[in-house]
Every structure is written in C-alpha cells, then in structure tokens.
Amino acid sequence: MKNLALGLVAPVLLLSACGQVGVNNRVDIGISTNDATSQVTVTKTVTAPVVDEKGNVTKPGSTTFSSGASGPVRFIFTARPGSDAAYITGYRITRYIINGTDVTGKEVVEQKKMNLYVGSGFTCAERTATDSCSANGTNLAPANGLPSAEVAIDFASALIPVAQQIEGPAYSTVDLEFVGKSSNGASVVIPVSGIGSNAYFNLVNN
C-alpha cells in the first residue's frame, strides 16, 4: 500500500490563555470523537470500445478511477472539573489497521504542528473560551471546562489508493494519542482508540 498520507483538513485555532489554576499539575481532559463522516467513495468507470458494423474499433475503451470528497474524523476536547488548562501540540499513531493488516509504524508519521488550547476545569466570572480562570478569579469553582475548537483529521483519503488497487471497499481502524503540555508544564497524553474509516467502491459500466 502506498501514499497513506494523513493530514489536518481543518485549521487548528491558535489561542492564548492566562492565569492557570492548579498547583498540582493536575490534567484531566476528555475528548469527544465523531468518525461517522470518515468515509469516501471510489468509483471505477469502464467504458466499452465503440465498434462499427464491420467490427472495427472506432473508439477504444477506457478505464478510469475517481473519488469523491473524503470526510474527516472530528475531535473536541473538554477539561473535567479541577483540571489544568493545556495545549495540544500534536498526535501520534499507536495502532493502524488497514483491511486487517497492521501498518503501524510503516507508513505513518507523527504530526506535531498543532497548538490547540483547552481551557481549565474551573468556572469564574472572567472565564472565556480563550482565557481560563486565574487563581483570584471571581466566584472561582471547579466545573466542566468550555469545549475546545474542533480538530478535523482526514483518515479516509488514505484508503483511496487501497480501494483502487484491490478494486473493492477498504476500511481502517486507528488508535492514536494526542500529546501536549499543561499550563503548568506537565506532559499531556490523551489516548483515543477504535477510530473507524471507510472507502466504498462503485463499478460503473458504460
């Protein structure tokens, strides 16, 4: 299998924060994952040759492949009550299965070009989506953090050459870890498993 390139398909917002609550470097961040749209359709079109009444080919036949737009997997991060704020800086693949074959570490590289801010798990009068509560925030209390900006990652397009090669449907299952740093300098690792993607295959005869 070739050209299994993965890429961010939506820009990650670059946000800043100030005043991080949490003296124990506590990081407790949940992640919502939606892979329902992680799919693409691959079509093989076979056009028969045109033959005249004498049996001569006046127009040769052809075979072409095309694919529709691939949908991404969507991720949203939220701090649980009492968690420090954090910056998600990238992700790495920990397990990658395509059509039942493990390709982990063979054709996948880490992505480290993100800078996604996840607000802390505290509420206060001053809290906004881009600014966590400070230690002297008004009416400061542990609470669910505000949802982060959405991250969209395209896994489906990596299945297009696979579907073309085998001339049939393809699927993948991915486990990954998002990595980063908390507002207090602690390492952040957020695992996600069982992300599914599909390439559907159509055959059209003309």
N, C-alpha and C positions, 0 to 999 in steps of 0.2 A: 504494500500500500504506500502511496506517495502523496506528497503535498498535504499532509494533515496539519495545516497551519491554523492556529487558533488566534482570535483577535477580539479586542473590545469593540463592540459595534455601536456603543453609545458613549459619549464623552462622560468621564467622571468629573463631578464638580470639585473644584479646588476651593475648599472652605477653610477659614481660620477659626480659632477659638481662644478664649482666655479664661483665667480663673478656674483651675481644675480642682474639684473637691475630691478628696480621697487620699489619706496619708498612708494607707497600707498597700498601695499599688494593686487594688482590687479591680479586676477586669472581668465583667460578666456580660457578654454580648450575645444576643440571639440573632438568628438570621432567617429570614423568610425567603424560600426558594420556589420559583414558579417555572417549571420546564414544559408546561403544556404547549407552548408555541415553538418549542425547539424542534423544528421539522423543516423539511424541504422536499420538493417533488422533482424527480429527474425523469425526463421523457426521451425515449428513443423513437425517432421517426424514420420509418423505412419507406422510401418512395420507389415504386417499381419502374423499371425502364419502359419507355414508350417504343412500341414495335409497330411497324407499318404492316400493310396487308401482305407484303412479300416476306415478312419475317425479319426484316432489317431493323436494327435498333436505331431509332432516330433521336432518342434522348436517353442517355444512360441513367440507371437508377442511382440512388444515393441513400446514405445512412447518416443521420445527424443526431447529436445529443444536445439537449437544452435543459435548463433547470430554472425553477422559479426562485423567488427571494427566500432566503433562509431566515427562520425566526430565532431569536436569542433565548437564552435562559436568563431570568431576571432575579436579582438578589436585592434585598433591603435589610439593613442592619438596625437593631434597636438595643440600647443598653437596658439591662434589668436594674431594678431599684438598688441604689448604692454603688453602682459601677462607676469606675473612672471613665472619662471620655477617651477616645482612641482615634488613631489614624490608620486606616487600612492602606498598605502600600503595595500590595500585590497578592498573587496567589501561586500555588504550585500544584501540579497534578500528582496525586499519590496512587491512583489506580485508574487505568484507562483500558476499557474493553471495547473492541470493535468486532461485531459479528462473532462473538465468542472467543476472539483471540486477544490475549493480553499484549498491548503495545506500550505499556507503561515504561517510560524512560528511553524509548527507542526513537520516537518521532515527536516528542512533546518537550517544550522548554518552559521554564518558569517565566511568568510575567511580573515585572516589578516596576511598572510605570504608573501606578495609581497613587492617589493622595486623597482618599475619601475620609471625611470627618464624620465620626459617630459621637453625638453628644452624650454627656454623662447621665447616669440614672438618678438624677436629682431634679426637683422642681423648685422654682423660686419665681419671684415677680419679674426678674430680669431675664429669664431664660428665653432664648430664641433658637431657631434651627441651626444657626451658625455660631452661637455663643452659649456655652454651658454656664451653670451657676458657679459663682465664686464662694469661697468659704464664709464670707459675710453677706451672702445673698439674703434678700428679704423673704421671710417665711420659708426658709430652706428646709427641705424634707426629701427623703428618698422617694423615688417614683419611677415609673417607666420612662425611659428616655424618648425623645422625639425620633421618628423614623429618619434614617439617613436618605440621601439621594439614592436613586436606583442605579445599580450596576447591571449592565446587559452584556453577556458574553456569548459569542457565536460558536457553538459546537457543531451545529447541524451541517454547515458548509464543508466541514472536513469529511463528511460522508459522501459528498457528490462524486469524487473520483472513484470511490469504492463501489458505489451503485453502478457507475458506468462500466467499470471493469468486469463486475460479475453479472451485469445486466439483470439486476434484481434489487430488492429492497436491502437496506443496510440500517444498522442500529448501533448505538454506542451507550455505554454506561460509564460515568465518570465520578470518581471521588476526588475531592480537592481540599486544600487548606488555604484559607485567606490568612495573610500574615500582616503584621504591622507593629506599632508601638502605642502604648497608652500615653495619656497626657503626663504621667509621672515616670515615663521611661521604661516601663515593663514591656517585655515582649508579648505580643498578642498572636494567638493561633486559633482560628475558628474553622473546625472541620465541617465539611458537607459531603454526604455520601449518596450514591444512587441517583445521580442526575442522568436522566434519560433523553436521548435524541434519536430522531428517525429520518431516514431518507426513503420516500416512497417512489416506486418505479412504475412508469407507464410505457406501454408499447403502442405506437400508432402506425398503422399500415395505410399508405396512400396508393 
